Amino acid sequence: MGFTVAIPIALGAILGNYLDGLLHTGPLFILLGLLLGLISGIYGAYRLYKSVFQ
C-alpha cells in the first residue's frame, strides 16, 4: 500500500520539477504535481483498501 501512495506523489514531483525547469515557472508545477500525485495516491489506496476488505 505504501507504493500505491508514494509512486504517484514522486512521479508528480519529478514531472512538476521538470516542467518548472523547462518553463521557468518557479514552484508552480511541482506544487500541482504534488497535489495531483497526492490525490491519485489516496484514490489508489482507497481502491486497494476497498478491494482487499470486501
C-alpha positions as CSV (number, residue, x, y, z in Angstrom):
1,M,0.0,0.0,0.0
2,G,2.9,2.3,0.6
3,F,4.0,2.2,-3.1
4,T,0.4,2.9,-4.1
5,V,0.7,6.3,-2.4
6,A,4.4,7.0,-2.8
7,I,4.9,6.4,-6.5
8,P,2.2,8.9,-7.8
9,I,3.5,11.6,-5.4
10,A,7.1,11.0,-6.6
11,L,6.1,11.0,-10.2
12,G,4.1,14.2,-9.8
13,A,7.0,15.9,-8.1
14,I,9.5,14.7,-10.7
15,L,7.3,15.8,-13.6
16,G,6.5,19.1,-12.0
17,N,10.1,19.8,-11.3
18,Y,10.9,19.1,-14.9
19,L,8.2,21.4,-16.2
20,D,9.2,24.1,-13.8
21,G,12.8,23.9,-15.1
22,L,11.6,23.8,-18.7
23,L,9.2,26.7,-18.5
24,H,10.9,28.7,-15.7
25,T,7.7,29.0,-13.7
26,G,9.1,28.7,-10.1
27,P,7.4,26.2,-7.9
28,L,4.0,26.2,-9.8
29,F,4.1,22.8,-11.5
30,I,5.9,21.0,-8.7
31,L,3.1,22.0,-6.3
32,L,0.5,21.0,-8.9
33,G,2.3,17.7,-9.5
34,L,2.5,17.0,-5.7
35,L,-1.2,17.8,-5.3
36,L,-2.3,15.6,-8.2
37,G,0.0,12.9,-7.1
38,L,-1.4,13.0,-3.6
39,I,-5.0,12.9,-4.8
40,S,-4.1,10.0,-7.2
41,G,-2.3,8.1,-4.4
42,I,-5.1,8.5,-1.9
43,Y,-7.6,7.3,-4.5
44,G,-5.4,4.3,-5.4
45,A,-5.0,3.4,-1.8
46,Y,-8.8,3.7,-1.3
47,R,-9.4,1.4,-4.2
48,L,-6.8,-1.1,-2.9
49,Y,-8.2,-1.0,0.6
50,K,-11.8,-1.4,-0.7
51,S,-10.9,-4.5,-2.8
52,V,-8.9,-6.2,0.0
53,F,-11.5,-5.8,2.7
54,Q,-14.6,-6.8,0.7
